[in-house]
Amino acid sequence: MATANPYKMFDAVLQRKQTLSPHMMRVTLAGPMVREMATWAPDQRVKLFFPAADGSPARLAHSDDWLARYRSMPVAERPAMRTYTIRHLRAEQGEVDIDFVLHGETGPASRWAINAMPGESIQIRAPDRRFSAQDAGGFEWKPPQALKQLLLVADGTALPAALGILDELATMAQPPVTQAFFEIDSREDALPVPDWPGLSVEWLIRDHGDAGLLMVEAIQRADLQTSASKSCEVLELEEVNVDEEILWETSESANDGFYGWIAGETVAVMSLRKYLIQERGIPRESLNLMGYWRYNKVGG
């Protein structure tokens, strides 16, 4: 029976690995099923399933009740599930690229990326090409048609999506004025970016400092020339307990042509949320504010 779910489980194997920088690796996954995969935006999210604690590879059901079955599995046999971004999809070749932030053997995803060998199996929960972007969702890059100014802020975890956004903008006849601030672990982690008049990219080298601090400092000196800036109205923001809730607030409109896409460590994004809205007067509706991870919490 045909499924009405725009996402489905894809079986794939590790095709190859490419070291992009000291802390970033590109993994190419391949298989016949990948020909049926879709990606609808440069920040398209997918779920990857890594070997369980007992070392067994993921073999999850291809049915719509996969999540219930997943949760019913003994913990030691349950594949580790993590969210990643599609960096490139070559559906006609049955290949998809996923960029991993490497942080040693501290989590199942980083450990797998470091140690996995070509031919090892993996599963991906991703959009089915038979459905539309509106049906599938799983992305927040929805800029206004009259985009004039973009603020792009990301740390290493959100860098694949942010670089994908720059790649997409570079194909436009007239890309918007764009200020990009990327916080990375070391100078060697700076990756190639496209170029156009009006694009400014600043690499913020953390060098063992607190996660997100440099992003906050950089935005406080950024030149944000929006019609909403310096508003006399101070908006009251609902508090988000980042220890218990996910900070994930998405854009609804951007009437003045300004658009912000901000993702990274949750506390840093929370600080940027307060600064941009309450001190710079930028409408909440013009911002995507996404906490990708939480400092000092178990991750990938």
C-alpha positions as CSV (number, residue, x, y, z in Angstrom):
1,M,0.0,0.0,0.0
2,A,1.4,3.4,-0.9
3,T,2.5,5.6,2.0
4,A,1.2,9.1,2.6
5,N,4.4,10.0,4.6
6,P,6.7,12.4,2.7
7,Y,9.7,10.9,4.6
8,K,10.9,7.4,4.3
9,M,13.8,5.2,5.4
10,F,16.7,4.8,3.0
11,D,19.2,2.0,3.1
12,A,22.7,3.1,2.1
13,V,26.4,2.3,2.5
14,L,29.5,4.4,3.1
15,Q,30.9,5.1,-0.3
16,R,33.8,7.4,0.6
17,K,35.1,9.9,3.1
18,Q,36.9,13.2,2.5
19,T,38.6,15.3,5.2
20,L,37.6,18.9,4.7
21,S,39.4,20.4,7.7
22,P,40.8,19.3,11.1
23,H,37.2,19.2,12.5
24,M,35.1,18.6,9.4
25,M,34.6,15.4,7.3
26,R,32.4,14.8,4.3
27,V,30.8,11.4,4.1
28,T,29.3,10.2,0.9
29,L,26.5,7.6,1.3
30,A,25.3,5.7,-1.6
31,G,22.8,3.1,-2.7
32,P,19.9,2.4,-5.2
33,M,17.3,3.8,-2.8
34,V,19.1,7.2,-2.7
35,R,17.9,7.8,-6.2
36,E,14.4,8.3,-4.7
37,M,15.6,10.9,-2.1
38,A,14.9,14.6,-2.3
39,T,16.2,17.7,-0.7
40,W,14.2,20.9,-0.7
41,A,16.5,23.5,0.8
42,P,20.2,24.0,1.7
43,D,19.3,23.4,5.4
44,Q,17.3,20.2,4.7
45,R,17.4,18.1,7.9
46,V,17.5,14.3,7.9
47,K,18.0,11.6,10.5
48,L,21.0,9.3,10.4
49,F,21.0,6.0,12.3
50,F,24.3,4.7,13.5
51,P,25.3,1.4,15.1
52,A,23.7,0.5,18.4
53,A,25.6,0.2,21.7
54,D,26.1,-3.5,21.0
55,G,27.7,-2.6,17.6
56,S,24.9,-3.9,15.4
57,P,24.1,-1.7,12.3
58,A,20.7,-0.1,11.9
59,R,18.1,-2.3,10.3
60,L,14.9,-0.3,11.0
61,A,11.6,-1.0,9.4
62,H,10.6,0.8,6.2
63,S,7.0,1.2,7.5
64,D,5.3,4.3,8.8
65,D,5.3,2.8,12.3
66,W,9.1,2.7,12.4
67,L,9.3,5.1,15.3
68,A,7.1,3.0,17.6
69,R,9.2,0.0,16.7
70,Y,12.4,2.0,17.3
71,R,11.2,3.0,20.8
72,S,10.2,-0.5,21.7
73,M,13.7,-1.9,21.0
74,P,16.0,-2.7,23.9
75,V,18.3,0.3,24.5
76,A,21.5,-1.7,23.7
77,E,20.1,-2.8,20.4
78,R,18.6,0.6,19.4
79,P,20.5,2.5,16.7
80,A,21.8,5.9,17.7
81,M,19.8,8.6,15.9
82,R,21.1,12.0,15.1
83,T,20.0,15.0,12.9
84,Y,22.2,16.1,10.1
85,T,22.0,18.3,7.0
86,I,22.1,17.2,3.4
87,R,25.1,19.0,1.9
88,H,24.8,17.7,-1.7
89,L,22.4,15.2,-3.2
90,R,23.2,13.5,-6.5
91,A,20.0,11.5,-6.8
92,E,20.7,10.4,-10.4
93,Q,23.9,8.8,-9.1
94,G,22.4,7.5,-5.9
95,E,24.8,9.6,-3.7
96,V,24.3,12.0,-0.9
97,D,26.9,14.0,1.0
98,I,26.7,14.7,4.7
99,D,29.3,16.9,6.5
100,F,30.2,15.8,10.0
101,V,31.8,17.9,12.8
102,L,34.5,15.7,14.3
103,H,35.0,15.8,18.1
104,G,36.8,12.5,18.7
105,E,35.2,9.4,20.0
106,T,32.8,11.2,22.3
107,G,29.6,10.4,20.5
108,P,28.2,7.7,18.1
109,A,28.1,10.0,15.0
110,S,31.6,11.4,15.3
111,R,32.9,7.9,16.3
112,W,31.3,6.3,13.2
113,A,32.6,9.0,10.8
114,I,36.1,8.5,12.1
115,N,36.1,4.7,12.1
116,A,33.7,3.5,9.5
117,M,35.0,1.9,6.4
118,P,33.6,1.9,2.8
119,G,30.8,-0.6,2.4
120,E,29.5,-0.2,6.0
121,S,25.7,0.1,6.1
122,I,23.7,3.1,7.5
123,Q,20.1,4.2,7.3
124,I,18.7,7.7,6.6
125,R,15.3,9.1,7.2
126,A,14.9,11.7,4.5
127,P,12.3,13.2,2.1
128,D,10.8,11.0,-0.6
129,R,11.1,12.7,-4.0
130,R,7.4,11.8,-4.8
131,F,6.3,14.6,-2.4
132,S,6.7,18.3,-2.5
133,A,8.7,20.7,-0.3
134,Q,5.5,21.9,1.2
135,D,4.5,18.3,2.1
136,A,7.9,17.3,3.5
137,G,9.2,20.3,5.3
138,G,12.3,19.7,7.5
139,F,14.0,23.0,6.6
140,E,13.8,26.6,7.7
141,W,15.5,28.5,4.8
142,K,12.5,30.3,3.4
143,P,13.7,33.8,2.4
144,P,11.4,36.5,1.1
145,Q,11.3,37.0,-2.6
146,A,12.5,40.6,-2.2
147,L,15.4,39.6,0.0
148,K,17.8,42.6,0.2
149,Q,19.9,41.9,3.3
150,L,20.8,38.6,5.0
151,L,22.4,38.0,8.3
152,L,23.8,34.5,8.4
153,V,25.3,33.2,11.7
154,A,26.5,29.6,12.4
155,D,28.9,27.6,14.4
156,G,30.5,24.4,13.2
157,T,27.4,22.3,13.7
158,A,25.4,24.6,11.4
159,L,28.2,25.4,9.0
160,P,27.1,22.8,6.3
161,A,23.7,24.4,6.1
162,A,25.1,27.9,6.1
163,L,27.6,27.1,3.3
164,G,24.8,25.5,1.3
165,I,22.8,28.8,1.7
166,L,25.8,30.8,0.3
167,D,26.1,28.3,-2.6
168,E,22.5,28.8,-3.5
169,L,22.7,32.6,-3.3
170,A,25.8,32.7,-5.5
171,T,23.7,31.3,-8.3
172,M,21.3,34.3,-8.3
173,A,21.7,37.1,-10.8
174,Q,21.7,39.7,-8.0
175,P,22.5,38.1,-4.6
176,P,21.5,40.0,-1.5
177,V,23.9,42.0,0.7
178,T,25.0,39.3,3.1
179,Q,26.9,39.4,6.4
180,A,28.0,35.9,7.5
181,F,29.7,35.1,10.8
182,F,31.0,31.6,11.3
183,E,32.4,30.4,14.6
184,I,34.9,27.5,14.2
185,D,37.4,25.7,16.4
186,S,40.6,26.6,14.5
187,R,41.8,28.8,11.6
188,E,42.3,25.6,9.6
189,D,38.6,24.9,9.8
190,A,37.7,27.8,7.5
191,L,36.3,26.4,4.3
192,P,36.0,27.8,0.8
193,V,33.0,30.1,0.2
194,P,31.6,31.7,-3.0
195,D,32.1,35.4,-3.6
196,W,30.0,38.2,-4.9
197,P,29.8,42.0,-4.3
198,G,28.0,42.6,-1.0
199,L,29.1,39.3,0.6
200,S,31.1,39.6,3.8
201,V,32.3,36.5,5.6
202,E,34.0,36.7,9.0
203,W,35.5,33.5,10.5
204,L,35.5,33.6,14.3
205,I,38.2,31.4,15.7
206,R,37.2,29.9,19.0
207,D,40.6,28.5,19.9
208,H,39.2,26.6,23.0
209,G,37.1,29.5,24.2
210,D,33.4,29.3,25.2
211,A,31.1,28.1,22.5
212,G,29.0,30.8,21.0
213,L,30.7,33.8,22.7
214,L,32.4,35.0,19.6
215,M,29.1,34.9,17.6
216,V,27.5,37.1,20.2
217,E,30.4,39.6,20.2
218,A,30.5,39.7,16.4
219,I,26.8,40.5,16.0
220,Q,27.0,43.3,18.5
221,R,29.4,45.1,16.1
222,A,27.6,44.1,12.9
223,D,26.1,46.8,10.6
224,L,22.4,45.8,10.4
225,Q,20.8,48.4,8.2
226,T,17.1,47.4,8.5
227,S,14.1,49.7,8.6
228,A,13.2,48.1,11.9
229,S,16.4,48.9,13.6
230,K,16.5,51.3,16.5
231,S,12.8,50.8,17.1
232,C,11.6,52.6,20.2
233,E,9.3,49.7,21.0
234,V,10.8,47.1,23.3
235,L,9.3,43.7,22.7
236,E,8.8,41.3,25.6
237,L,10.2,37.9,24.8
238,E,8.9,34.7,26.1
239,E,11.5,33.0,28.2
240,V,12.8,29.6,27.0
241,N,14.3,27.2,29.5
242,V,17.1,25.9,27.3
243,D,17.9,23.1,29.7
244,E,14.4,21.6,29.2
245,E,13.2,23.0,25.8
246,I,14.5,23.3,22.3
247,L,15.0,26.9,21.2
248,W,13.6,26.8,17.6
249,E,11.8,29.9,16.4
250,T,11.3,30.4,12.7
251,S,10.6,33.3,10.4
252,E,7.1,34.2,9.4
253,S,7.7,37.2,7.2
254,A,10.4,39.7,6.2
255,N,8.5,42.7,4.9
256,D,11.5,45.1,4.9
257,G,13.7,42.7,2.9
258,F,15.8,41.7,5.9
259,Y,16.2,38.1,6.9
260,G,18.2,36.3,9.5
261,W,19.2,32.7,9.7
262,I,21.0,31.9,13.0
263,A,21.9,28.5,14.2
264,G,24.4,27.0,16.7
265,E,24.9,26.5,20.4
266,T,21.6,27.1,22.2
267,V,22.6,29.6,24.9
268,A,24.5,31.7,22.3
269,V,21.4,31.7,20.0
270,M,19.3,32.7,23.0
271,S,21.7,35.7,23.6
272,L,21.5,36.7,20.0
273,R,17.7,36.4,20.1
274,K,17.5,38.9,23.0
275,Y,20.0,41.3,21.4
276,L,18.6,41.4,17.9
277,I,15.0,41.7,18.9
278,Q,15.1,43.8,22.1
279,E,18.2,46.0,21.4
280,R,18.3,46.2,17.6
281,G,14.6,46.2,17.1
282,I,14.5,43.5,14.5
283,P,11.1,41.9,14.2
284,R,10.9,38.4,15.6
285,E,9.1,37.3,12.4
286,S,12.2,38.1,10.3
287,L,14.5,35.7,12.1
288,N,15.2,32.0,12.2
289,L,16.6,31.2,15.6
290,M,17.7,27.6,16.0
291,G,19.5,25.9,18.9
292,Y,21.3,23.0,17.2
293,W,23.0,21.8,20.3
294,R,23.6,22.5,24.0
295,Y,27.1,23.0,25.4
296,N,28.3,20.4,27.9
297,K,25.4,18.0,26.9
298,V,26.0,14.7,25.3
299,G,26.0,15.1,21.5
300,G,27.0,13.3,18.3
